[in-house]
Amino acid sequence: MREALPLIAAFGTALLLGWVMRRAGIIDRPNQRSNHERPTPRGGGLGILAGFFLALALLPEQSPANGAMLAGLAVCGGIAGLTGLLDDWFTLSETPKFIILAVISLALAGVAGPVLEFGVALPWLIGLAGTGLWVFTTANAVNFMDGSDGLILACLIPACLVLGLAGGGDVGPASLALAAALAGFAVWNAPLLHPRGTLFAGDAGALGASVLFAGLALRWAATGPDGTVWLAALLILPLLGDVLLTMAARARAGRRLFAPHRAHAYQLLIRTGSSHRRVAAIWAGLSLVCGALVLIGAAGPAGLKLAVFVIGVAGFTVFHRIVRQRAAAAGEDITQ
């Protein structure tokens, strides 16, 4: 029971604060890029963060080094969440958001441990910069993909559960706590009991949760056996893959890479008639497949870890291409 207390606390706190935020009056109003038609409460990400922070306080005593790492992770996630909340309220300009997230990414890379082995040994500064770039990319990818009910939950909850199983004592309990907090928010956001979610995470949730997950996955990559870095990326492939492949397709079509658009695979599915529930179920299935590949790779040598990563990337690329081809055949502009 004692081991389950942090998970219960994380779930219950996220659930309760989700109920509060539904009545707080912070509203997401639809625009030309939205996948929802009615004004919907947002800010549910505060529950995710609060649930995770409470669970951290209730976890069994950590070693000094791991306790310091988790404290640094919490600070980075909290600052990211606060930045997102301010953006939800006041719509910050892109420049300060970029700078804040870049600083958070580099700080988290230093706290969790930069990846210094990537087939060859990397100089510390290059490892720090590359690791920070990975955190920055992950946070933005999750934020970009947070446009359909339950979608980021369908990816992050399985990823956290697998990380909880494979990550060991350094990150396992904290990863399970993050999964529990996400599940508490899912009661309001996932299209399970209703066709549509009744609460959005907002940027506070998307940025905060993604930074927390990125830090935990990074810690595993930095301290795990050779090749673990491939598995850390594979955990979140269904989110990263859609963003990066969509950007590549837009670049080939001569589109501005960072202009607003509705060309992600999940958006194309919705535009061609798939429900939010179906889209979330598809991404949950993709995440479970990636999770299974991660567990297979974690049990073998570095070569197997790279192999399962390549298999995952190849499979998702085929899926992404099929979605885009079907959308184009249905008359959709698949680059805009």
N, C-alpha and C positions, 0 to 999 in steps of 0.2 A: 504493500500500500504506500509506503514511504517513497518508493521509486516512482510510483504513478502520480504522486501529489503535484510535481511541477507540470506534468502534462494536463492534469485536470484543471489546475489554476490557469494555464495558458488558454485552454479551450474556453473555460467559463468567462474569463476576463474579456476575450475577444468577442464572445457571444453577447455579453452584457453591454459592452461599449458600442457594439454594432446596433443594438436596440436603441441606445441613447442617441447615436448619430443619425438614425433614421428620423428623429424628431428635433434635431438641432438646427435645421433650416439651411444647411450648406447644400446647395442644389447644383447639380450638373445639368445645364440646359443644352439641348441638342443643337448641333450646327451642321454645316454641309458635310463634314467628315464623320459624323456620329453614326453609330449603328443602333441608337435608341431614338425613339420618337417622342417620349414623354420626359418632362423634367424629373430627375431621379436624385434622391439624397446621396451624398458622397462624404468621404471622411472616415469610412470604415477601416482604413488602414491604421488609424490610431489604436483601434482595438488589437490589431495584429502586433503592433509594437509594444503596447502595454502588456499584453499577454506574454510575449516573449521575455520582456524584461523581468516580470514577476517570476516566471519560471526559472530564469537564471539565478535569481536570488534564492530560490528554493532548491536548486540542484545541490547534490552532495559536495562537500568541500573539495575544491580543486587544488592541484599543485600550484605553487606560486606563479610559475611561468604560464600555465594554462589559464589560471584565473586572471592574470594580467591581459592575456590575449583576448579572453572573452569580454573583459571590461572595455578594452580598446574597440573591439567589434561593436559592442553596445553603443559606445559613443559615436562611432562612425555611422551606424544605422540610425541612431537618434537624430543626428544632424541632417542626414539625408531625408529622413521623414519630416523633420521640421521645415526643411527647404521646400519639400513637396506640398506641405500644408499651406505655407505662405503663398505658393503658386496657385493652389486651389482657391485661396481667398482673394488674392490681389493680382494674379497673373503677372509673375515676374518676367522681366525681359530675358532673352536667351543668354546674353553675355554673363550676368552674375550666376545664373544656374550652371552654365558650362564651367566657370571658374570654381565654384563651390564643389561640384561633383568631381572635377579633376583633382582638387586637393584631397577630397575624401578618398578617392581611388588610390592615390599615392600613399596616403596615410594608412589605409587599410592594407595595402601591399606590404608596408613596413611592419605593421602590427601582426598580421597573420603569417608573414614570412614570404619574401619574394621567391619565385621559382627560379633557381639558378642552374638547373640541369634540364636541358631540352634536347636530348641526344648528345649534345656537347656541353661542357661547362661554360656558363655565361658569366661575364663580369657583373659585379654586384649592381652597378648603376643600370646596365642594360636589363638585367633581370628585374630590377625594381620598376623601370619604365614599362617593360613589356607586361608585367603582372598588373601594374596600375591600369594599363590600357585594357586588359581583360576585364577588370572590375568595371571600368567606365563603360565598356561595350555591353556587358551583361546588364548593368543598371538601365542603360538606355533601351536595350532590346526589350526588357520586361515592360518598361514604361510605354514603348511603342505598341506592344502587343496587348496592352490592357484596354481593349476596346470591345470585348465581347464577354457576356456574363459567364463567369466561372472559368475563363480561359487560362489566366495565369495560375489559378488554383489547381486546375487540372494538370499543370506542368510542375509547379513548385511543390505541391504536397507529395506526389510520388518521388520527386527528386530528393526531398528532405528525408523521406522514409528510407530510401536506399542509402543515402549518406549516413543516416543513423545506424544502419546495419553494417555498412562497410567502413565507416570512418574511424571506428575505434574510440578509445576513451577521450581523446582530445576534442573531438567534434561530435561524436555519436549522440550523447544526451542532449546537447544544445540543438542539434538538427531535429531530433524528435520533438523537442519543445516548440521549435518554429513550425513544424508540421501541425502540431496541435493548435497553435494560435491561428494558423491559416484555416484549419478546419472549423474553428469557431466562427470566423468571418464567413466561411462558405455557407453556413446556414442561411445567411441573408443574401449572399451574392450569387451562389450557384443556382442555375435553373433546374432545381430538383423538385421541390414541392409546387413551384409555380413555373409557367412558361418563361418568365423573365425574372432576373434578380431584382431585389427591392433596395439594394444599397451598393454603391460603388466604393472601391478602395480609395480612389483619388490618387493624385501623385504622391501624397503622403504614404500610402500603402505600397504603391508600385515601386517607388524609389527606396523606401525604408526596407521593405521585405527583400528586394533584390540585392541590396548592399549586404544585408545580414546573410543571405544565402551565399552570395559571392565570397564573403569572408570565410564562411565555414568550409566551402568547397576548396577555396584557396589554401586554407590551413592543411586540409587533407592532401592536396597536391604537393605542398611544400615539404611535408613531413612523411608522406607515405613512400612506399617502395618505388623504384624507378618505373617511369611510365604512368604513374597515377595522374599526371597532368592531363593525359588524354581522357581519362575516365571522368575527371571533374568537368571537362567541357562537354562530354557526352551526356551527362546528367541533364543538361539544360538545352540540348540540341533542338528540340521542337520549337523553342522560342528563338534562340540565336539563328537557327537555320532559316526560318521564315524571314527574319529581318535581313540577313546578309544576302540570301538568294534574291530577295525582292529588290534590294539595292543594286545588285549586279544586273538584274534584268532592266531596271530603270536606267542604269548607266548605258547599257547597250542601246536603249531606245532614245538616248539623248535627253532624258528628263533630268531636271535638277534633283540631286540626290536627297536634299534635306527639305524640299518643298512638301507641304501637306499633301497626302494622297490616300487612296483606299485600294492599294494594289497588293497588300499582303494576302497570302493564300487564304487565311481565315476570313478576310474581308470579301474575297472573291466568292468563297463558299456561301456567305450570307447574302451577297448580291445576287447569287443564282438560285436562291430559294432555301438554303439549309437553315434550320433553326439554330438559335444560340445553344440550345441543349445538345443538338447533334454535333455542332462544332466543338463544344467542350468535351464531348465524349470521344471524338476523333483524336483530339490532342492528348486526352488522358490515355488513350490506347497507345499513341506514339510514345508518350513518356514512360509507360510501363514497359514497352519493348526496349527502350533505351536503358531503363533501370535494370532489366534482365541482362542486357549486354554488359552493363557495368559490373554486376555481380559475377558474371562469368569471367570478365577480364581481371577483376580484383583477386580471383583465385589462382591466377597464372602469372607467368613471367612478363617482362616489359614488352616483348614482341606480341604477346596475346592482347595486351592492353591496347597497343596501337592497332592491331587487327580489328578488334571489335569497334574501335572508333571509326575506322575506315568503312566497315560494314554499315554502321549507323548513318554516317554521312551519305554514303551511296544510296541507301534505302530512302532517306528523307529527301534527297535530291530528286529521285524518281517520283516520289509522292508529290512534291512541289510542282514538278513539271506537268504531271497529269492534271492537277487542279487548274493550273494556268491554261493548259490546252482546252480543257472543258469549258472554262469561263470564256475563252476567246471564241470557241465554237458557238457559245450562247449569245454572242454579240457584245460582250463586255470589253471595255478598254482595260487591258490587263496591266498597263503601265501607269495609270492615273487614278 
